[in-house]
Amino acid sequence: MDTRLFGRSLLQAALTGLMAALAYEVMVRTGAPLCAPSAEHCVADLLGLLFTVQIGGLAMALALPVFARRAGLGWVPTVAAGTALVALNLAWFAAVTR
């Protein structure tokens, strides 16, 4: 039963991450001012699609503990899954930006 609860929580977190990434990409495509006008370097402009994927991954990592706790899962699997998602996101970012 915990597997089903965890799977549902993971799916909800993945959809949250997807929505965050899509919302960010829509803002980039429509020309929304994401950086201060006085900024010399803007991460949103420099990384492009990579930053969109990072936003989605971080949103998923932040949403997973919330959904897992709401589903009634314990703290140990919740913290372990959240830590694994953050580690996976950082490893992917390090591999892509080499």
N, CA, C and O atoms as a GROMACS GRO file, in nm:
protein
  392
    1MET      N    1   0.081  -0.119   0.000
    1MET     CA    2   0.000   0.000   0.000
    1MET      C    3   0.086   0.126   0.000
    1MET      O    4   0.051   0.225  -0.064
    2ASP      N    5   0.198   0.122   0.072
    2ASP     CA    6   0.286   0.238   0.071
    2ASP      C    7   0.342   0.265  -0.068
    2ASP      O    8   0.365   0.380  -0.104
    3THR      N    9   0.364   0.160  -0.145
    3THR     CA   10   0.416   0.177  -0.280
    3THR      C   11   0.316   0.254  -0.366
    3THR      O   12   0.354   0.342  -0.443
    4ARG      N   13   0.189   0.220  -0.353
    4ARG     CA   14   0.087   0.289  -0.430
    4ARG      C   15   0.076   0.435  -0.387
    4ARG      O   16   0.062   0.524  -0.471
    5LEU      N   17   0.081   0.460  -0.256
    5LEU     CA   18   0.076   0.597  -0.205
    5LEU      C   19   0.197   0.676  -0.252
    5LEU      O   20   0.185   0.793  -0.291
    6PHE      N   21   0.314   0.612  -0.249
    6PHE     CA   22   0.435   0.680  -0.292
    6PHE      C   23   0.430   0.709  -0.442
    6PHE      O   24   0.470   0.816  -0.487
    7GLY      N   25   0.382   0.612  -0.520
    7GLY     CA   26   0.370   0.632  -0.664
    7GLY      C   27   0.276   0.747  -0.698
    7GLY      O   28   0.304   0.826  -0.788
    8ARG      N   29   0.165   0.754  -0.626
    8ARG     CA   30   0.071   0.865  -0.649
    8ARG      C   31   0.134   0.999  -0.611
    8ARG      O   32   0.117   1.098  -0.681
    9SER      N   33   0.207   1.001  -0.501
    9SER     CA   34   0.274   1.124  -0.458
    9SER      C   35   0.380   1.166  -0.558
    9SER      O   36   0.394   1.284  -0.589
   10LEU      N   37   0.454   1.068  -0.611
   10LEU     CA   38   0.557   1.097  -0.710
   10LEU      C   39   0.495   1.150  -0.839
   10LEU      O   40   0.549   1.242  -0.900
   11LEU      N   41   0.384   1.093  -0.880
   11LEU     CA   42   0.316   1.141  -1.000
   11LEU      C   43   0.265   1.284  -0.980
   11LEU      O   44   0.278   1.367  -1.070
   12GLN      N   45   0.207   1.313  -0.865
   12GLN     CA   46   0.160   1.449  -0.838
   12GLN      C   47   0.276   1.548  -0.837
   12GLN      O   48   0.263   1.658  -0.889
   13ALA      N   49   0.389   1.509  -0.780
   13ALA     CA   50   0.507   1.596  -0.777
   13ALA      C   51   0.562   1.617  -0.918
   13ALA      O   52   0.605   1.727  -0.952
   14ALA      N   53   0.561   1.511  -0.999
   14ALA     CA   54   0.609   1.523  -1.137
   14ALA      C   55   0.520   1.619  -1.217
   14ALA      O   56   0.570   1.700  -1.295
   15LEU      N   57   0.390   1.610  -1.198
   15LEU     CA   58   0.299   1.702  -1.267
   15LEU      C   59   0.320   1.846  -1.220
   15LEU      O   60   0.310   1.939  -1.300
   16THR      N   61   0.348   1.864  -1.092
   16THR     CA   62   0.378   1.997  -1.039
   16THR      C   63   0.504   2.052  -1.104
   16THR      O   64   0.508   2.168  -1.144
   17GLY      N   65   0.607   1.969  -1.114
   17GLY     CA   66   0.732   2.010  -1.178
   17GLY      C   67   0.711   2.045  -1.325
   17GLY      O   68   0.767   2.142  -1.375
   18LEU      N   69   0.630   1.966  -1.393
   18LEU     CA   70   0.601   1.992  -1.534
   18LEU      C   71   0.527   2.125  -1.550
   18LEU      O   72   0.558   2.203  -1.640
   19MET      N   73   0.430   2.149  -1.464
   19MET     CA   74   0.355   2.276  -1.472
   19MET      C   75   0.445   2.396  -1.443
   19MET      O   76   0.433   2.500  -1.508
   20ALA      N   77   0.535   2.382  -1.347
   20ALA     CA   78   0.628   2.491  -1.317
   20ALA      C   79   0.720   2.518  -1.435
   20ALA      O   80   0.744   2.634  -1.470
   21ALA      N   81   0.772   2.412  -1.496
   21ALA     CA   82   0.860   2.429  -1.612
   21ALA      C   83   0.784   2.491  -1.730
   21ALA      O   84   0.837   2.578  -1.799
   22LEU      N   85   0.662   2.445  -1.753
   22LEU     CA   86   0.583   2.503  -1.863
   22LEU      C   87   0.549   2.649  -1.837
   22LEU      O   88   0.554   2.731  -1.929
   23ALA      N   89   0.515   2.682  -1.715
   23ALA     CA   90   0.484   2.822  -1.682
   23ALA      C   91   0.607   2.910  -1.704
   23ALA      O   92   0.596   3.021  -1.757
   24TYR      N   93   0.723   2.862  -1.662
   24TYR     CA   94   0.846   2.939  -1.682
   24TYR      C   95   0.877   2.955  -1.831
   24TYR      O   96   0.914   3.064  -1.876
   25GLU      N   97   0.860   2.847  -1.907
   25GLU     CA   98   0.889   2.853  -2.051
   25GLU      C   99   0.793   2.949  -2.122
   25GLU      O  100   0.834   3.020  -2.213
   26VAL      N  101   0.668   2.951  -2.082
   26VAL     CA  102   0.572   3.045  -2.140
   26VAL      C  103   0.615   3.189  -2.110
   26VAL      O  104   0.606   3.277  -2.196
   27MET      N  105   0.662   3.214  -1.988
   27MET     CA  106   0.708   3.349  -1.954
   27MET      C  107   0.829   3.388  -2.037
   27MET      O  108   0.841   3.504  -2.079
   28VAL      N  109   0.919   3.293  -2.063
   28VAL     CA  110   1.037   3.323  -2.145
   28VAL      C  111   0.995   3.352  -2.288
   28VAL      O  112   1.042   3.448  -2.349
   29ARG      N  113   0.907   3.268  -2.342
   29ARG     CA  114   0.864   3.283  -2.483
   29ARG      C  115   0.783   3.411  -2.507
   29ARG      O  116   0.789   3.468  -2.616
   30THR      N  117   0.708   3.456  -2.407
   30THR     CA  118   0.628   3.576  -2.426
   30THR      C  119   0.705   3.703  -2.395
   30THR      O  120   0.652   3.813  -2.411
   31GLY      N  121   0.829   3.690  -2.352
   31GLY     CA  122   0.911   3.808  -2.327
   31GLY      C  123   0.886   3.874  -2.194
   31GLY      O  124   0.911   3.994  -2.179
   32ALA      N  125   0.839   3.800  -2.098
   32ALA     CA  126   0.818   3.856  -1.964
   32ALA      C  127   0.953   3.898  -1.905
   32ALA      O  128   1.052   3.827  -1.922
   33PRO      N  129   0.957   4.012  -1.836
   33PRO     CA  130   1.085   4.057  -1.778
   33PRO      C  131   1.123   3.972  -1.656
   33PRO      O  132   1.074   3.995  -1.546
   34LEU      N  133   1.210   3.873  -1.677
   34LEU     CA  134   1.250   3.782  -1.570
   34LEU      C  135   1.374   3.830  -1.497
   34LEU      O  136   1.406   3.780  -1.389
   35CYS      N  137   1.446   3.926  -1.554
   35CYS     CA  138   1.567   3.979  -1.493
   35CYS      C  139   1.553   4.130  -1.476
   35CYS      O  140   1.478   4.196  -1.547
   36ALA      N  141   1.627   4.181  -1.381
   36ALA     CA  142   1.626   4.327  -1.360
   36ALA      C  143   1.686   4.396  -1.482
   36ALA      O  144   1.780   4.342  -1.542
   37PRO      N  145   1.635   4.513  -1.519
   37PRO     CA  146   1.689   4.583  -1.636
   37PRO      C  147   1.837   4.620  -1.620
   37PRO      O  148   1.908   4.632  -1.719
   38SER      N  149   1.882   4.637  -1.497
   38SER     CA  150   2.021   4.676  -1.475
   38SER      C  151   2.115   4.557  -1.464
   38SER      O  152   2.236   4.575  -1.447
   39ALA      N  153   2.063   4.435  -1.473
   39ALA     CA  154   2.148   4.316  -1.458
   39ALA      C  155   2.237   4.297  -1.579
   39ALA      O  156   2.191   4.304  -1.693
   40GLU      N  157   2.366   4.272  -1.553
   40GLU     CA  158   2.459   4.248  -1.663
   40GLU      C  159   2.446   4.105  -1.714
   40GLU      O  160   2.449   4.082  -1.835
   41HIS      N  161   2.433   4.010  -1.622
   41HIS     CA  162   2.420   3.869  -1.659
   41HIS      C  163   2.292   3.814  -1.597
   41HIS      O  164   2.266   3.834  -1.478
   42CYS      N  165   2.216   3.746  -1.678
   42CYS     CA  166   2.089   3.690  -1.631
   42CYS      C  167   2.092   3.539  -1.653
   42CYS      O  168   2.112   3.493  -1.765
   43VAL      N  169   2.073   3.464  -1.548
   43VAL     CA  170   2.077   3.319  -1.558
   43VAL      C  171   1.969   3.269  -1.654
   43VAL      O  172   1.992   3.174  -1.729
   44ALA      N  173   1.854   3.332  -1.653
   44ALA     CA  174   1.745   3.289  -1.741
   44ALA      C  175   1.784   3.302  -1.888
   44ALA      O  176   1.745   3.219  -1.969
   45ASP      N  177   1.861   3.405  -1.922
   45ASP     CA  178   1.904   3.423  -2.060
   45ASP      C  179   2.022   3.334  -2.096
   45ASP      O  180   2.033   3.289  -2.210
   46LEU      N  181   2.110   3.309  -2.000
   46LEU     CA  182   2.231   3.233  -2.029
   46LEU      C  183   2.204   3.084  -2.046
   46LEU      O  184   2.261   3.021  -2.135
   47LEU      N  185   2.118   3.025  -1.964
   47LEU     CA  186   2.100   2.880  -1.965
   47LEU      C  187   1.984   2.832  -2.050
   47LEU      O  188   1.984   2.716  -2.092
   48GLY      N  189   1.886   2.915  -2.077
   48GLY     CA  190   1.776   2.878  -2.166
   48GLY      C  191   1.698   2.756  -2.122
   48GLY      O  192   1.644   2.754  -2.011
   49LEU      N  193   1.691   2.655  -2.208
   49LEU     CA  194   1.612   2.535  -2.181
   49LEU      C  195   1.666   2.459  -2.060
   49LEU      O  196   1.589   2.397  -1.987
   50LEU      N  197   1.795   2.462  -2.039
   50LEU     CA  198   1.855   2.395  -1.923
   50LEU      C  199   1.797   2.450  -1.793
   50LEU      O  200   1.768   2.375  -1.701
   51PHE      N  201   1.780   2.581  -1.788
   51PHE     CA  202   1.724   2.643  -1.668
   51PHE      C  203   1.577   2.605  -1.652
   51PHE      O  204   1.529   2.591  -1.539
   52THR      N  205   1.506   2.588  -1.762
   52THR     CA  206   1.366   2.544  -1.756
   52THR      C  207   1.356   2.406  -1.694
   52THR      O  208   1.269   2.382  -1.610
   53VAL      N  209   1.443   2.316  -1.734
   53VAL     CA  210   1.442   2.181  -1.678
   53VAL      C  211   1.480   2.185  -1.530
   53VAL      O  212   1.423   2.111  -1.450
   54GLN      N  213   1.574   2.271  -1.493
   54GLN     CA  214   1.613   2.286  -1.353
   54GLN      C  215   1.497   2.336  -1.269
   54GLN      O  216   1.475   2.288  -1.157
   55ILE      N  217   1.423   2.432  -1.320
   55ILE     CA  218   1.306   2.485  -1.247
   55ILE      C  219   1.205   2.372  -1.223
   55ILE      O  220   1.152   2.358  -1.113
   56GLY      N  221   1.180   2.292  -1.327
   56GLY     CA  222   1.087   2.180  -1.313
   56GLY      C  223   1.135   2.078  -1.212
   56GLY      O  224   1.056   2.028  -1.131
   57GLY      N  225   1.264   2.046  -1.214
   57GLY     CA  226   1.320   1.950  -1.119
   57GLY      C  227   1.316   1.999  -0.976
   57GLY      O  228   1.285   1.923  -0.885
   58LEU      N  229   1.345   2.126  -0.957
   58LEU     CA  230   1.339   2.181  -0.821
   58LEU      C  231   1.196   2.190  -0.770
   58LEU      O  232   1.170   2.166  -0.652
   59ALA      N  233   1.103   2.224  -0.858
   59ALA     CA  234   0.963   2.227  -0.816
   59ALA      C  235   0.916   2.087  -0.777
   59ALA      O  236   0.841   2.070  -0.681
   60MET      N  237   0.961   1.988  -0.851
   60MET     CA  238   0.925   1.849  -0.818
   60MET      C  239   0.986   1.808  -0.685
   60MET      O  240   0.920   1.743  -0.604
   61ALA      N  241   1.111   1.845  -0.662
   61ALA     CA  242   1.177   1.811  -0.536
   61ALA      C  243   1.111   1.880  -0.416
   61ALA      O  244   1.107   1.824  -0.307
   62LEU      N  245   1.059   1.999  -0.437
   62LEU     CA  246   0.990   2.069  -0.329
   62LEU      C  247   0.848   2.016  -0.308
   62LEU      O  248   0.798   2.016  -0.195
   63ALA      N  249   0.784   1.970  -0.415
   63ALA     CA  250   0.646   1.924  -0.404
   63ALA      C  251   0.634   1.782  -0.351
   63ALA      O  252   0.535   1.748  -0.287
   64LEU      N  253   0.735   1.698  -0.376
   64LEU     CA  254   0.725   1.558  -0.335
   64LEU      C  255   0.704   1.539  -0.185
   64LEU      O  256   0.616   1.462  -0.146
   65PRO      N  257   0.781   1.606  -0.098
   65PRO     CA  258   0.756   1.587   0.045
   65PRO      C  259   0.616   1.631   0.088
   65PRO      O  260   0.556   1.570   0.176
   66VAL      N  261   0.564   1.734   0.027
   66VAL     CA  262   0.430   1.782   0.062
   66VAL      C  263   0.326   1.677   0.026
   66VAL      O  264   0.241   1.643   0.108
   67PHE      N  265   0.333   1.626  -0.096
   67PHE     CA  266   0.236   1.526  -0.139
   67PHE      C  267   0.252   1.394  -0.063
   67PHE      O  268   0.153   1.328  -0.032
   68ALA      N  269   0.375   1.357  -0.033
   68ALA     CA  270   0.399   1.232   0.040
   68ALA      C  271   0.344   1.240   0.182
   68ALA      O  272   0.284   1.144   0.230
   69ARG      N  273   0.363   1.351   0.248
   69ARG     CA  274   0.310   1.366   0.384
   69ARG      C  275   0.157   1.373   0.382
   69ARG      O  276   0.092   1.320   0.472
   70ARG      N  277   0.101   1.436   0.282
   70ARG     CA  278  -0.046   1.442   0.272
   70ARG      C  279  -0.105   1.304   0.246
   70ARG      O  280  -0.219   1.277   0.285
   71ALA      N  281  -0.028   1.217   0.179
   71ALA     CA  282  -0.076   1.081   0.152
   71ALA      C  283  -0.061   0.990   0.273
   71ALA      O  284  -0.109   0.877   0.272
   72GLY      N  285   0.007   1.038   0.377
   72GLY     CA  286   0.021   0.960   0.498
   72GLY      C  287   0.149   0.880   0.508
   72GLY      O  288   0.160   0.792   0.594
   73LEU      N  289   0.245   0.906   0.422
   73LEU     CA  290   0.372   0.835   0.430
   73LEU      C  291   0.455   0.890   0.545
   73LEU      O  292   0.437   1.005   0.585
   74GLY      N  293   0.544   0.810   0.596
   74GLY     CA  294   0.628   0.851   0.709
   74GLY      C  295   0.737   0.949   0.667
   74GLY      O  296   0.755   0.980   0.550
   75TRP      N  297   0.809   0.996   0.768
   75TRP     CA  298   0.914   1.094   0.742
   75TRP      C  299   1.034   1.034   0.672
   75TRP      O  300   1.096   1.100   0.588
   76VAL      N  301   1.069   0.910   0.705
   76VAL     CA  302   1.189   0.849   0.647
   76VAL      C  303   1.178   0.835   0.495
   76VAL      O  304   1.269   0.880   0.425
   77PRO      N  305   1.072   0.774   0.440
   77PRO     CA  306   1.064   0.767   0.293
   77PRO      C  307   1.048   0.904   0.229
   77PRO      O  308   1.094   0.926   0.117
   78THR      N  309   0.982   0.994   0.298
   78THR     CA  310   0.963   1.128   0.243
   78THR      C  311   1.095   1.202   0.230
   78THR      O  312   1.124   1.260   0.126
   79VAL      N  313   1.174   1.200   0.335
   79VAL     CA  314   1.304   1.268   0.333
   79VAL      C  315   1.399   1.198   0.236
   79VAL      O  316   1.473   1.265   0.163
   80ALA      N  317   1.398   1.066   0.233
   80ALA     CA  318   1.486   0.991   0.142
   80ALA      C  319   1.452   1.022  -0.004
   80ALA      O  320   1.541   1.042  -0.086
   81ALA      N  321   1.324   1.025  -0.036
   81ALA     CA  322   1.284   1.054  -0.175
   81ALA      C  323   1.316   1.198  -0.212
   81ALA      O  324   1.363   1.223  -0.324
   82GLY      N  325   1.292   1.292  -0.123
   82GLY     CA  326   1.325   1.432  -0.151
   82GLY      C  327   1.474   1.453  -0.171
   82GLY      O  328   1.516   1.526  -0.261
   83THR      N  329   1.554   1.389  -0.087
   83THR     CA  330   1.700   1.398  -0.100
   83THR      C  331   1.747   1.334  -0.230
   83THR      O  332   1.837   1.386  -0.296
   84ALA      N  333   1.688   1.222  -0.267
   84ALA     CA  334   1.725   1.156  -0.392
   84ALA      C  335   1.691   1.243  -0.513
   84ALA      O  336   1.768   1.249  -0.609
   85LEU      N  337   1.578   1.310  -0.509
   85LEU     CA  338   1.541   1.398  -0.621
   85LEU      C  339   1.635   1.517  -0.632
   85LEU      O  340   1.674   1.554  -0.743
   86VAL      N  341   1.672   1.577  -0.521
   86VAL     CA  342   1.766   1.689  -0.524
   86VAL      C  343   1.902   1.643  -0.576
   86VAL      O  344   1.964   1.711  -0.657
   87ALA      N  345   1.948   1.526  -0.530
   87ALA     CA  346   2.077   1.473  -0.576
   87ALA      C  347   2.073   1.442  -0.726
   87ALA      O  348   2.169   1.471  -0.798
   88LEU      N  349   1.964   1.385  -0.772
   88LEU     CA  350   1.950   1.355  -0.915
   88LEU      C  351   1.949   1.483  -0.997
   88LEU      O  352   2.010   1.488  -1.104
   89ASN      N  353   1.880   1.584  -0.949
   89ASN     CA  354   1.874   1.711  -1.019
   89ASN      C  355   2.013   1.776  -1.026
   89ASN      O  356   2.051   1.828  -1.131
   90LEU      N  357   2.087   1.773  -0.917
   90LEU     CA  358   2.221   1.831  -0.916
   90LEU      C  359   2.317   1.752  -1.004
   90LEU      O  360   2.400   1.810  -1.073
   91ALA      N  361   2.306   1.619  -1.001
   91ALA     CA  362   2.393   1.536  -1.085
   91ALA      C  363   2.364   1.560  -1.233
   91ALA      O  364   2.456   1.568  -1.314
   92TRP      N  365   2.237   1.571  -1.267
   92TRP     CA  366   2.201   1.598  -1.407
   92TRP      C  367   2.255   1.734  -1.451
   92TRP      O  368   2.308   1.748  -1.561
   93PHE      N  369   2.241   1.834  -1.365
   93PHE     CA  370   2.288   1.968  -1.397
   93PHE      C  371   2.440   1.968  -1.415
   93PHE      O  372   2.492   2.030  -1.507
   94ALA      N  373   2.512   1.898  -1.326
   94ALA     CA  374   2.657   1.892  -1.338
   94ALA      C  375   2.701   1.821  -1.466
   94ALA      O  376   2.798   1.862  -1.529
   95ALA      N  377   2.629   1.716  -1.504
   95ALA     CA  378   2.664   1.641  -1.625
   95ALA      C  379   2.638   1.722  -1.751
   95ALA      O  380   2.715   1.716  -1.846
   96VAL      N  381   2.530   1.797  -1.752
   96VAL     CA  382   2.492   1.872  -1.872
   96VAL      C  383   2.578   1.998  -1.891
   96VAL      O  384   2.605   2.038  -2.004
   97THR      N  385   2.619   2.060  -1.782
   97THR     CA  386   2.695   2.186  -1.795
   97THR      C  387   2.844   2.166  -1.807
   97THR      O  388   2.918   2.264  -1.804
   98ARG      N  389   2.891   2.045  -1.819
   98ARG     CA  390   3.036   2.022  -1.837
   98ARG      C  391   3.085   2.076  -1.965
   98ARG      O  392   3.204   2.064  -1.994
   0.00000   0.00000   0.00000
